[in-house]
């Protein structure tokens, strides 16, 4: 069975005869039903509003910091796509946004 995906998503084919799994960003692939699996991951740009309220500086002064970050999984770089698949495969865009937001909030508080 043939599967296709647009330029804003990637497909990962795993199962029989696929070790390591095949990763395709914006293309097509043939999958043998029942012995191979296909999963998809979004490559859309996500905009995150990072807020840190009442963070204390070294001098004990409470401040509130707001930042905006944009996150995108780079599909053309195979190593980055493989790392993103390990972390985010099977998760929805809101779940991915939440994981990234919590990570960025931690980094923002450390500054």
Biopython code that builds the backbone (N, CA, C, O; Angstrom):
import numpy as np
from Bio.PDB.StructureBuilder import StructureBuilder

atoms = [
    (1, "UNK", "N", (0.841, -1.159, 0.000)),
    (1, "UNK", "CA", (0.000, 0.000, 0.000)),
    (1, "UNK", "C", (0.898, 1.238, 0.000)),
    (1, "UNK", "O", (1.864, 1.307, 0.760)),
    (2, "UNK", "N", (0.580, 2.210, -0.847)),
    (2, "UNK", "CA", (1.352, 3.446, -0.914)),
    (2, "UNK", "C", (0.802, 4.469, 0.059)),
    (2, "UNK", "O", (-0.412, 4.620, 0.196)),
    (3, "UNK", "N", (1.705, 5.173, 0.738)),
    (3, "UNK", "CA", (1.349, 6.275, 1.626)),
    (3, "UNK", "C", (2.104, 7.503, 1.156)),
    (3, "UNK", "O", (3.237, 7.397, 0.686)),
    (4, "UNK", "N", (1.485, 8.670, 1.280)),
    (4, "UNK", "CA", (2.139, 9.929, 0.936)),
    (4, "UNK", "C", (1.987, 10.904, 2.091)),
    (4, "UNK", "O", (1.084, 10.775, 2.918)),
    (5, "UNK", "N", (2.875, 11.870, 2.134)),
    (5, "UNK", "CA", (2.757, 12.946, 3.112)),
    (5, "UNK", "C", (3.218, 14.238, 2.462)),
    (5, "UNK", "O", (4.042, 14.237, 1.547)),
    (6, "UNK", "N", (2.671, 15.330, 2.950)),
    (6, "UNK", "CA", (3.003, 16.641, 2.424)),
    (6, "UNK", "C", (4.323, 17.155, 2.987)),
    (6, "UNK", "O", (4.972, 16.476, 3.783)),
    (7, "UNK", "N", (4.716, 18.353, 2.572)),
    (7, "UNK", "CA", (5.998, 18.908, 3.037)),
    (7, "UNK", "C", (5.994, 19.301, 4.509)),
    (7, "UNK", "O", (7.049, 19.596, 5.070)),
    (8, "UNK", "N", (4.820, 19.311, 5.144)),
    (8, "UNK", "CA", (4.733, 19.711, 6.550)),
    (8, "UNK", "C", (4.673, 18.532, 7.512)),
    (8, "UNK", "O", (4.356, 18.712, 8.688)),
    (9, "UNK", "N", (4.974, 17.328, 7.030)),
    (9, "UNK", "CA", (5.005, 16.172, 7.931)),
    (9, "UNK", "C", (6.029, 15.154, 7.440)),
    (9, "UNK", "O", (6.491, 15.200, 6.300)),
    (10, "UNK", "N", (6.367, 14.234, 8.343)),
    (10, "UNK", "CA", (7.303, 13.161, 8.027)),
    (10, "UNK", "C", (6.651, 11.833, 8.400)),
    (10, "UNK", "O", (5.816, 11.766, 9.302)),
    (11, "UNK", "N", (7.047, 10.784, 7.689)),
    (11, "UNK", "CA", (6.552, 9.435, 7.975)),
    (11, "UNK", "C", (7.718, 8.579, 8.426)),
    (11, "UNK", "O", (8.844, 8.734, 7.951)),
    (12, "UNK", "N", (7.436, 7.678, 9.344)),
    (12, "UNK", "CA", (8.430, 6.721, 9.819)),
    (12, "UNK", "C", (7.854, 5.328, 9.599)),
    (12, "UNK", "O", (6.789, 4.993, 10.119)),
    (13, "UNK", "N", (8.581, 4.512, 8.812)),
    (13, "UNK", "CA", (8.151, 3.150, 8.520)),
    (13, "UNK", "C", (9.021, 2.205, 9.330)),
    (13, "UNK", "O", (10.249, 2.260, 9.260)),
    (14, "UNK", "N", (8.374, 1.336, 10.100)),
    (14, "UNK", "CA", (9.109, 0.368, 10.909)),
    (14, "UNK", "C", (8.463, -0.998, 10.753)),
    (14, "UNK", "O", (7.370, -1.127, 10.202)),
    (15, "UNK", "N", (9.149, -2.002, 11.242)),
    (15, "UNK", "CA", (8.632, -3.363, 11.162)),
    (15, "UNK", "C", (9.539, -4.237, 10.325)),
    (15, "UNK", "O", (10.747, -4.010, 10.264)),
    (16, "UNK", "N", (8.965, -5.231, 9.683)),
    (16, "UNK", "CA", (9.692, -6.219, 8.900)),
    (16, "UNK", "C", (10.588, -5.544, 7.856)),
    (16, "UNK", "O", (10.126, -4.695, 7.094)),
    (17, "UNK", "N", (11.864, -5.923, 7.824)),
    (17, "UNK", "CA", (12.860, -5.427, 6.858)),
    (17, "UNK", "C", (13.169, -3.947, 7.015)),
    (17, "UNK", "O", (13.681, -3.340, 6.075)),
    (18, "UNK", "N", (12.884, -3.346, 8.147)),
    (18, "UNK", "CA", (13.167, -1.925, 8.353)),
    (18, "UNK", "C", (13.938, -1.730, 9.643)),
    (18, "UNK", "O", (13.368, -1.341, 10.663)),
    (19, "UNK", "N", (15.218, -1.996, 9.598)),
    (19, "UNK", "CA", (16.065, -1.753, 10.744)),
    (19, "UNK", "C", (17.311, -1.032, 10.263)),
    (19, "UNK", "O", (18.116, -1.671, 9.585)),
    (20, "UNK", "N", (17.534, 0.196, 10.544)),
    (20, "UNK", "CA", (16.711, 1.104, 11.344)),
    (20, "UNK", "C", (15.463, 1.546, 10.566)),
    (20, "UNK", "O", (15.386, 1.343, 9.354)),
    (21, "UNK", "N", (14.491, 2.148, 11.257)),
    (21, "UNK", "CA", (13.271, 2.591, 10.573)),
    (21, "UNK", "C", (13.575, 3.605, 9.472)),
    (21, "UNK", "O", (14.527, 4.379, 9.568)),
    (22, "UNK", "N", (12.764, 3.588, 8.443)),
    (22, "UNK", "CA", (12.899, 4.505, 7.314)),
    (22, "UNK", "C", (12.141, 5.786, 7.630)),
    (22, "UNK", "O", (10.970, 5.740, 8.006)),
    (23, "UNK", "N", (12.817, 6.949, 7.477)),
    (23, "UNK", "CA", (12.201, 8.244, 7.736)),
    (23, "UNK", "C", (12.100, 9.020, 6.429)),
    (23, "UNK", "O", (13.094, 9.206, 5.727)),
    (24, "UNK", "N", (10.882, 9.473, 6.109)),
    (24, "UNK", "CA", (10.630, 10.199, 4.874)),
    (24, "UNK", "C", (9.953, 11.513, 5.223)),
    (24, "UNK", "O", (8.890, 11.522, 5.844)),
    (25, "UNK", "N", (10.562, 12.618, 4.827)),
    (25, "UNK", "CA", (9.967, 13.941, 5.043)),
    (25, "UNK", "C", (9.411, 14.433, 3.713)),
    (25, "UNK", "O", (10.163, 14.709, 2.779)),
    (26, "UNK", "N", (8.094, 14.538, 3.638)),
    (26, "UNK", "CA", (7.466, 15.041, 2.421)),
    (26, "UNK", "C", (7.704, 14.155, 1.217)),
    (26, "UNK", "O", (8.462, 14.532, 0.323)),
    (27, "UNK", "N", (7.095, 13.014, 1.168)),
    (27, "UNK", "CA", (7.290, 12.111, 0.039)),
    (27, "UNK", "C", (6.300, 10.966, 0.052)),
    (27, "UNK", "O", (5.179, 11.105, 0.543)),
    (28, "UNK", "N", (6.726, 9.817, -0.498)),
    (28, "UNK", "CA", (5.850, 8.651, -0.558)),
    (28, "UNK", "C", (6.656, 7.399, -0.237)),
    (28, "UNK", "O", (7.883, 7.385, -0.333)),
    (29, "UNK", "N", (5.931, 6.341, 0.148)),
    (29, "UNK", "CA", (6.585, 5.090, 0.498)),
    (29, "UNK", "C", (5.586, 3.944, 0.321)),
    (29, "UNK", "O", (4.376, 4.120, 0.460)),
    (30, "UNK", "N", (6.124, 2.787, 0.015)),
    (30, "UNK", "CA", (5.306, 1.575, -0.063)),
    (30, "UNK", "C", (5.462, 0.822, 1.247)),
    (30, "UNK", "O", (6.577, 0.608, 1.723)),
    (31, "UNK", "N", (4.321, 0.417, 1.833)),
    (31, "UNK", "CA", (4.306, -0.286, 3.112)),
    (31, "UNK", "C", (3.549, -1.594, 2.937)),
    (31, "UNK", "O", (2.459, -1.621, 2.366)),
    (32, "UNK", "N", (4.137, -2.678, 3.435)),
    (32, "UNK", "CA", (3.454, -3.970, 3.425)),
    (32, "UNK", "C", (2.486, -4.012, 4.609)),
    (32, "UNK", "O", (2.920, -3.988, 5.761)),
    (33, "UNK", "N", (1.173, -4.074, 4.336)),
    (33, "UNK", "CA", (0.206, -4.114, 5.440)),
    (33, "UNK", "C", (0.443, -5.320, 6.350)),
    (33, "UNK", "O", (0.899, -6.368, 5.893)),
    (34, "UNK", "N", (0.143, -5.173, 7.598)),
    (34, "UNK", "CA", (0.223, -6.211, 8.639)),
    (34, "UNK", "C", (1.640, -6.509, 9.123)),
    (34, "UNK", "O", (1.798, -6.975, 10.252)),
    (35, "UNK", "N", (2.680, -6.261, 8.317)),
    (35, "UNK", "CA", (4.032, -6.567, 8.779)),
    (35, "UNK", "C", (4.892, -5.317, 8.945)),
    (35, "UNK", "O", (5.998, -5.392, 9.480)),
    (36, "UNK", "N", (4.393, -4.176, 8.492)),
    (36, "UNK", "CA", (5.087, -2.909, 8.676)),
    (36, "UNK", "C", (4.106, -1.880, 9.220)),
    (36, "UNK", "O", (2.902, -1.955, 8.974)),
    (37, "UNK", "N", (4.644, -0.919, 9.963)),
    (37, "UNK", "CA", (3.831, 0.152, 10.542)),
    (37, "UNK", "C", (4.279, 1.481, 9.984)),
    (37, "UNK", "O", (5.435, 1.648, 9.597)),
    (38, "UNK", "N", (3.358, 2.428, 9.944)),
    (38, "UNK", "CA", (3.705, 3.791, 9.550)),
    (38, "UNK", "C", (3.186, 4.744, 10.615)),
    (38, "UNK", "O", (2.047, 4.632, 11.066)),
    (39, "UNK", "N", (4.035, 5.680, 11.007)),
    (39, "UNK", "CA", (3.656, 6.720, 11.962)),
    (39, "UNK", "C", (4.037, 8.059, 11.344)),
    (39, "UNK", "O", (4.952, 8.142, 10.524)),
    (40, "UNK", "N", (3.327, 9.099, 11.745)),
    (40, "UNK", "CA", (3.560, 10.425, 11.196)),
    (40, "UNK", "C", (3.909, 11.397, 12.316)),
    (40, "UNK", "O", (3.455, 11.257, 13.452)),
    (41, "UNK", "N", (4.735, 12.398, 11.960)),
    (41, "UNK", "CA", (5.084, 13.463, 12.889)),
    (41, "UNK", "C", (4.999, 14.780, 12.132)),
    (41, "UNK", "O", (5.441, 14.879, 10.987)),
    (42, "UNK", "N", (4.430, 15.783, 12.776)),
    (42, "UNK", "CA", (4.242, 17.089, 12.155)),
    (42, "UNK", "C", (5.560, 17.857, 12.103)),
    (42, "UNK", "O", (6.350, 17.811, 13.047)),
    (43, "UNK", "N", (5.793, 18.562, 10.993)),
    (43, "UNK", "CA", (6.968, 19.412, 10.842)),
    (43, "UNK", "C", (6.578, 20.890, 10.849)),
    (43, "UNK", "O", (7.374, 21.742, 10.454)),
    (44, "UNK", "N", (5.358, 21.198, 11.294)),
    (44, "UNK", "CA", (4.891, 22.587, 11.334)),
    (44, "UNK", "C", (5.665, 23.392, 12.366)),
    (44, "UNK", "O", (6.159, 22.844, 13.351)),
    (45, "UNK", "N", (5.767, 24.701, 12.134)),
    (45, "UNK", "CA", (6.384, 25.609, 13.089)),
    (45, "UNK", "C", (5.408, 25.864, 14.227)),
    (45, "UNK", "O", (4.241, 26.177, 13.994)),
    (46, "UNK", "N", (5.886, 25.732, 15.453)),
    (46, "UNK", "CA", (5.071, 25.961, 16.647)),
    (46, "UNK", "C", (5.550, 27.238, 17.331)),
    (46, "UNK", "O", (6.750, 27.407, 17.550)),
    (47, "UNK", "N", (4.630, 28.137, 17.669)),
    (47, "UNK", "CA", (4.964, 29.365, 18.379)),
    (47, "UNK", "C", (4.596, 29.177, 19.850)),
    (47, "UNK", "O", (3.477, 28.785, 20.179)),
    (48, "UNK", "N", (5.553, 29.463, 20.721)),
    (48, "UNK", "CA", (5.369, 29.252, 22.157)),
    (48, "UNK", "C", (5.527, 30.568, 22.903)),
    (48, "UNK", "O", (6.470, 31.317, 22.648)),
    (49, "UNK", "N", (4.611, 30.856, 23.823)),
    (49, "UNK", "CA", (4.707, 32.021, 24.709)),
    (49, "UNK", "C", (5.257, 31.533, 26.039)),
    (49, "UNK", "O", (4.591, 30.795, 26.766)),
    (50, "UNK", "N", (6.467, 31.946, 26.347)),
    (50, "UNK", "CA", (7.149, 31.487, 27.556)),
    (50, "UNK", "C", (7.021, 32.573, 28.622)),
    (50, "UNK", "O", (7.520, 33.684, 28.446)),
    (51, "UNK", "N", (6.348, 32.248, 29.729)),
    (51, "UNK", "CA", (6.141, 33.212, 30.814)),
    (51, "UNK", "C", (6.734, 32.669, 32.101)),
    (51, "UNK", "O", (6.529, 31.511, 32.464)),
    (52, "UNK", "N", (7.469, 33.525, 32.777)),
    (52, "UNK", "CA", (8.016, 33.191, 34.090)),
    (52, "UNK", "C", (7.618, 34.302, 35.045)),
    (52, "UNK", "O", (8.147, 35.410, 34.958)),
    (53, "UNK", "N", (6.697, 34.025, 35.948)),
    (53, "UNK", "CA", (6.195, 35.022, 36.884)),
    (53, "UNK", "C", (6.929, 34.941, 38.214)),
    (53, "UNK", "O", (7.210, 33.857, 38.725)),
    (54, "UNK", "N", (7.230, 36.103, 38.758)),
    (54, "UNK", "CA", (7.851, 36.241, 40.074)),
    (54, "UNK", "C", (9.099, 35.374, 40.228)),
    (54, "UNK", "O", (9.207, 34.555, 41.140)),
    (55, "UNK", "N", (10.022, 35.582, 39.316)),
    (55, "UNK", "CA", (11.327, 34.921, 39.383)),
    (55, "UNK", "C", (12.269, 35.882, 40.108)),
    (55, "UNK", "O", (12.306, 37.071, 39.793)),
    (56, "UNK", "N", (13.016, 35.378, 41.063)),
    (56, "UNK", "CA", (13.897, 36.233, 41.854)),
    (56, "UNK", "C", (15.285, 36.304, 41.228)),
    (56, "UNK", "O", (15.861, 35.286, 40.843)),
    (57, "UNK", "N", (15.810, 37.523, 41.132)),
    (57, "UNK", "CA", (17.158, 37.739, 40.616)),
    (57, "UNK", "C", (18.175, 37.417, 41.711)),
    (57, "UNK", "O", (17.801, 37.070, 42.831)),
    (58, "UNK", "N", (19.456, 37.533, 41.379)),
    (58, "UNK", "CA", (20.513, 37.299, 42.373)),
    (58, "UNK", "C", (20.419, 38.266, 43.548)),
    (58, "UNK", "O", (20.856, 37.961, 44.658)),
    (59, "UNK", "N", (19.840, 39.438, 43.285)),
    (59, "UNK", "CA", (19.735, 40.462, 44.319)),
    (59, "UNK", "C", (18.408, 40.388, 45.070)),
    (59, "UNK", "O", (18.117, 41.261, 45.888)),
    (60, "UNK", "N", (17.604, 39.370, 44.809)),
    (60, "UNK", "CA", (16.352, 39.176, 45.530)),
    (60, "UNK", "C", (15.179, 39.992, 45.007)),
    (60, "UNK", "O", (14.161, 40.122, 45.686)),
    (61, "UNK", "N", (15.314, 40.537, 43.822)),
    (61, "UNK", "CA", (14.234, 41.347, 43.247)),
    (61, "UNK", "C", (13.335, 40.443, 42.402)),
    (61, "UNK", "O", (13.820, 39.771, 41.492)),
    (62, "UNK", "N", (12.018, 40.418, 42.695)),
    (62, "UNK", "CA", (11.122, 39.578, 41.880)),
    (62, "UNK", "C", (10.822, 40.253, 40.532)),
    (62, "UNK", "O", (10.496, 41.439, 40.481)),
    (63, "UNK", "N", (10.935, 39.489, 39.458)),
    (63, "UNK", "CA", (10.625, 40.001, 38.119)),
    (63, "UNK", "C", (9.733, 38.990, 37.398)),
    (63, "UNK", "O", (9.699, 37.806, 37.732)),
    (64, "UNK", "N", (9.025, 39.495, 36.413)),
    (64, "UNK", "CA", (8.226, 38.632, 35.538)),
    (64, "UNK", "C", (8.789, 38.787, 34.130)),
    (64, "UNK", "O", (9.011, 39.903, 33.662)),
    (65, "UNK", "N", (9.016, 37.670, 33.465)),
    (65, "UNK", "CA", (9.623, 37.676, 32.141)),
    (65, "UNK", "C", (8.695, 36.957, 31.168)),
    (65, "UNK", "O", (8.160, 35.891, 31.469)),
    (66, "UNK", "N", (8.515, 37.564, 29.995)),
    (66, "UNK", "CA", (7.721, 36.945, 28.938)),
    (66, "UNK", "C", (8.591, 36.855, 27.683)),
    (66, "UNK", "O", (9.262, 37.817, 27.310)),
    (67, "UNK", "N", (8.570, 35.703, 27.050)),
    (67, "UNK", "CA", (9.331, 35.505, 25.824)),
    (67, "UNK", "C", (8.512, 34.740, 24.802)),
    (67, "UNK", "O", (7.558, 34.046, 25.150)),
    (68, "UNK", "N", (8.886, 34.869, 23.557)),
    (68, "UNK", "CA", (8.226, 34.138, 22.478)),
    (68, "UNK", "C", (9.295, 33.340, 21.747)),
    (68, "UNK", "O", (10.354, 33.864, 21.403)),
    (69, "UNK", "N", (9.005, 32.079, 21.518)),
    (69, "UNK", "CA", (9.945, 31.197, 20.819)),
    (69, "UNK", "C", (9.202, 30.463, 19.710)),
    (69, "UNK", "O", (8.018, 30.153, 19.838)),
    (70, "UNK", "N", (9.907, 30.194, 18.634)),
    (70, "UNK", "CA", (9.348, 29.377, 17.563)),
    (70, "UNK", "C", (10.185, 28.116, 17.445)),
    (70, "UNK", "O", (11.415, 28.158, 17.469)),
    (71, "UNK", "N", (9.489, 26.993, 17.315)),
    (71, "UNK", "CA", (10.145, 25.687, 17.265)),
    (71, "UNK", "C", (9.718, 24.966, 15.998)),
    (71, "UNK", "O", (8.542, 24.970, 15.637)),
    (72, "UNK", "N", (10.671, 24.354, 15.333)),
    (72, "UNK", "CA", (10.365, 23.591, 14.127)),
    (72, "UNK", "C", (11.274, 22.377, 14.072)),
    (72, "UNK", "O", (12.472, 22.476, 14.337)),
    (73, "UNK", "N", (10.703, 21.233, 13.728)),
    (73, "UNK", "CA", (11.495, 20.027, 13.506)),
    (73, "UNK", "C", (12.010, 20.098, 12.080)),
    (73, "UNK", "O", (11.231, 20.195, 11.132)),
    (74, "UNK", "N", (13.317, 20.049, 11.938)),
    (74, "UNK", "CA", (13.924, 20.160, 10.617)),
    (74, "UNK", "C", (13.908, 18.787, 9.947)),
    (74, "UNK", "O", (14.665, 17.893, 10.326)),
    (75, "UNK", "N", (13.046, 18.630, 8.957)),
    (75, "UNK", "CA", (12.848, 17.339, 8.314)),
    (75, "UNK", "C", (13.932, 16.931, 7.338)),
    (75, "UNK", "O", (14.086, 15.741, 7.061)),
    (76, "UNK", "N", (14.689, 17.883, 6.807)),
    (76, "UNK", "CA", (15.700, 17.550, 5.798)),
    (76, "UNK", "C", (17.003, 17.052, 6.424)),
    (76, "UNK", "O", (17.816, 16.428, 5.742)),
    (77, "UNK", "N", (17.207, 17.321, 7.705)),
    (77, "UNK", "CA", (18.393, 16.843, 8.413)),
    (77, "UNK", "C", (18.032, 15.521, 9.086)),
    (77, "UNK", "O", (17.264, 15.501, 10.048)),
    (78, "UNK", "N", (18.583, 14.420, 8.582)),
    (78, "UNK", "CA", (18.205, 13.073, 9.058)),
    (78, "UNK", "C", (18.499, 12.864, 10.541)),
    (78, "UNK", "O", (17.719, 12.214, 11.237)),
    (79, "UNK", "N", (19.626, 13.412, 11.039)),
    (79, "UNK", "CA", (19.963, 13.233, 12.451)),
    (79, "UNK", "C", (18.976, 13.965, 13.359)),
    (79, "UNK", "O", (18.561, 13.433, 14.389)),
    (80, "UNK", "N", (18.602, 15.189, 12.974)),
    (80, "UNK", "CA", (17.634, 15.944, 13.775)),
    (80, "UNK", "C", (16.257, 15.308, 13.712)),
    (80, "UNK", "O", (15.540, 15.275, 14.712)),
    (81, "UNK", "N", (15.883, 14.801, 12.542)),
    (81, "UNK", "CA", (14.596, 14.137, 12.401)),
    (81, "UNK", "C", (14.549, 12.867, 13.249)),
    (81, "UNK", "O", (13.531, 12.571, 13.875)),
    (82, "UNK", "N", (15.649, 12.124, 13.269)),
    (82, "UNK", "CA", (15.703, 10.906, 14.081)),
    (82, "UNK", "C", (15.588, 11.237, 15.573)),
    (82, "UNK", "O", (14.890, 10.541, 16.310)),
    (83, "UNK", "N", (16.268, 12.290, 16.016)),
    (83, "UNK", "CA", (16.186, 12.694, 17.427)),
    (83, "UNK", "C", (14.775, 13.158, 17.774)),
    (83, "UNK", "O", (14.256, 12.822, 18.838)),
    (84, "UNK", "N", (14.151, 13.925, 16.886)),
    (84, "UNK", "CA", (12.782, 14.392, 17.128)),
    (84, "UNK", "C", (11.804, 13.222, 17.169)),
    (84, "UNK", "O", (10.874, 13.216, 17.975)),
    (85, "UNK", "N", (12.012, 12.240, 16.308)),
    (85, "UNK", "CA", (11.130, 11.066, 16.304)),
    (85, "UNK", "C", (11.251, 10.289, 17.608)),
    (85, "UNK", "O", (10.251, 9.803, 18.134)),
    (86, "UNK", "N", (12.468, 10.168, 18.134)),
    (86, "UNK", "CA", (12.650, 9.462, 19.403)),
    (86, "UNK", "C", (11.925, 10.167, 20.541)),
    (86, "UNK", "O", (11.368, 9.514, 21.423)),
    (87, "UNK", "N", (11.930, 11.512, 20.526)),
    (87, "UNK", "CA", (11.321, 12.262, 21.621)),
    (87, "UNK", "C", (9.817, 12.469, 21.451)),
    (87, "UNK", "O", (9.077, 12.442, 22.434)),
    (88, "UNK", "N", (9.358, 12.675, 20.216)),
    (88, "UNK", "CA", (8.000, 13.149, 20.002)),
    (88, "UNK", "C", (7.086, 12.204, 19.231)),
    (88, "UNK", "O", (5.911, 12.526, 19.057)),
    (89, "UNK", "N", (7.562, 11.061, 18.764)),
    (89, "UNK", "CA", (6.723, 10.179, 17.953)),
    (89, "UNK", "C", (5.503, 9.722, 18.751)),
    (89, "UNK", "O", (5.622, 9.301, 19.902)),
    (90, "UNK", "N", (4.344, 9.811, 18.131)),
    (90, "UNK", "CA", (3.103, 9.401, 18.770)),
    (90, "UNK", "C", (2.446, 10.490, 19.594)),
    (90, "UNK", "O", (1.373, 10.273, 20.157)),
    (91, "UNK", "N", (3.071, 11.663, 19.677)),
    (91, "UNK", "CA", (2.505, 12.766, 20.446)),
    (91, "UNK", "C", (1.853, 13.772, 19.502)),
    (91, "UNK", "O", (2.293, 13.950, 18.366)),
    (92, "UNK", "N", (0.811, 14.420, 19.983)),
    (92, "UNK", "CA", (0.119, 15.433, 19.189)),
    (92, "UNK", "C", (0.880, 16.763, 19.265)),
    (92, "UNK", "O", (1.779, 16.919, 20.091)),
    (93, "UNK", "N", (0.517, 17.719, 18.398)),
    (93, "UNK", "CA", (1.171, 19.026, 18.426)),
    (93, "UNK", "C", (1.020, 19.723, 19.776)),
    (93, "UNK", "O", (1.992, 20.307, 20.255)),
    (94, "UNK", "N", (-0.174, 19.688, 20.424)),
    (94, "UNK", "CA", (-0.264, 20.305, 21.762)),
    (94, "UNK", "C", (0.659, 19.646, 22.798)),
    (94, "UNK", "O", (1.211, 20.336, 23.655)),
    (95, "UNK", "N", (0.828, 18.335, 22.728)),
    (95, "UNK", "CA", (1.734, 17.655, 23.662)),
    (95, "UNK", "C", (3.182, 18.053, 23.391)),
    (95, "UNK", "O", (3.947, 18.268, 24.331)),
    (96, "UNK", "N", (3.563, 18.152, 22.131)),
    (96, "UNK", "CA", (4.919, 18.579, 21.774)),
    (96, "UNK", "C", (5.153, 20.009, 22.246)),
    (96, "UNK", "O", (6.214, 20.324, 22.785)),
    (97, "UNK", "N", (4.160, 20.877, 22.043)),
    (97, "UNK", "CA", (4.266, 22.272, 22.490)),
    (97, "UNK", "C", (4.454, 22.348, 23.998)),
    (97, "UNK", "O", (5.264, 23.138, 24.483)),
    (98, "UNK", "N", (3.718, 21.540, 24.739)),
    (98, "UNK", "CA", (3.808, 21.553, 26.196)),
    (98, "UNK", "C", (5.197, 21.106, 26.675)),
    (98, "UNK", "O", (5.758, 21.705, 27.593)),
    (99, "UNK", "N", (5.743, 20.073, 26.065)),
    (99, "UNK", "CA", (7.088, 19.596, 26.433)),
    (99, "UNK", "C", (8.126, 20.676, 26.160)),
    (99, "UNK", "O", (8.986, 20.941, 26.999)),
    (100, "UNK", "N", (8.044, 21.301, 24.983)),
    (100, "UNK", "CA", (9.001, 22.361, 24.632)),
    (100, "UNK", "C", (8.835, 23.570, 25.537)),
    (100, "UNK", "O", (9.824, 24.179, 25.945)),
    (101, "UNK", "N", (7.596, 23.923, 25.856)),
    (101, "UNK", "CA", (7.328, 25.075, 26.719)),
    (101, "UNK", "C", (7.915, 24.869, 28.112)),
    (101, "UNK", "O", (8.527, 25.784, 28.663)),
    (102, "UNK", "N", (7.739, 23.691, 28.683)),
    (102, "UNK", "CA", (8.294, 23.412, 30.009)),
    (102, "UNK", "C", (9.818, 23.465, 29.992)),
    (102, "UNK", "O", (10.430, 23.948, 30.944)),
    (103, "UNK", "N", (10.427, 22.980, 28.933)),
    (103, "UNK", "CA", (11.882, 23.038, 28.810)),
    (103, "UNK", "C", (12.358, 24.485, 28.714)),
    (103, "UNK", "O", (13.311, 24.871, 29.389)),
    (104, "UNK", "N", (11.697, 25.286, 27.877)),
    (104, "UNK", "CA", (12.091, 26.685, 27.708)),
    (104, "UNK", "C", (11.853, 27.503, 28.972)),
    (104, "UNK", "O", (12.641, 28.397, 29.277)),
    (105, "UNK", "N", (10.783, 27.217, 29.714)),
    (105, "UNK", "CA", (10.540, 27.920, 30.975)),
    (105, "UNK", "C", (11.669, 27.656, 31.965)),
    (105, "UNK", "O", (12.107, 28.565, 32.671)),
    (106, "UNK", "N", (12.135, 26.422, 32.016)),
    (106, "UNK", "CA", (13.255, 26.089, 32.895)),
    (106, "UNK", "C", (14.518, 26.836, 32.515)),
    (106, "UNK", "O", (15.234, 27.327, 33.387)),
    (107, "UNK", "N", (14.797, 26.926, 31.227)),
    (107, "UNK", "CA", (15.980, 27.656, 30.770)),
    (107, "UNK", "C", (15.832, 29.155, 31.024)),
    (107, "UNK", "O", (16.797, 29.824, 31.394)),
    (108, "UNK", "N", (14.617, 29.681, 30.824)),
    (108, "UNK", "CA", (14.385, 31.108, 31.035)),
    (108, "UNK", "C", (14.564, 31.474, 32.503)),
    (108, "UNK", "O", (15.106, 32.534, 32.814)),
    (109, "UNK", "N", (14.115, 30.609, 33.404)),
    (109, "UNK", "CA", (14.283, 30.871, 34.843)),
    (109, "UNK", "C", (15.757, 30.833, 35.250)),
    (109, "UNK", "O", (16.166, 31.527, 36.182)),
    (110, "UNK", "N", (16.539, 30.033, 34.559)),
    (110, "UNK", "CA", (17.959, 29.903, 34.909)),
    (110, "UNK", "C", (18.767, 31.133, 34.511)),
    (110, "UNK", "O", (19.851, 31.364, 35.046)),
    (111, "UNK", "N", (18.249, 31.914, 33.582)),
    (111, "UNK", "CA", (18.976, 33.110, 33.120)),
    (111, "UNK", "C", (18.886, 34.165, 34.127)),
    (111, "UNK", "O", (19.430, 35.252, 33.933)),
]
sb = StructureBuilder()
sb.init_structure("model")
sb.init_model(0)
sb.init_chain("A")
sb.init_seg("    ")
for serial, (resi, resn, name, xyz) in enumerate(atoms, 1):
    if name == "N":
        sb.init_residue(resn, " ", resi, " ")
    sb.init_atom(name, np.array(xyz, "f"), 0.0, 1.0, " ", f" {name:<3s}", serial, name[0])
structure = sb.get_structure()
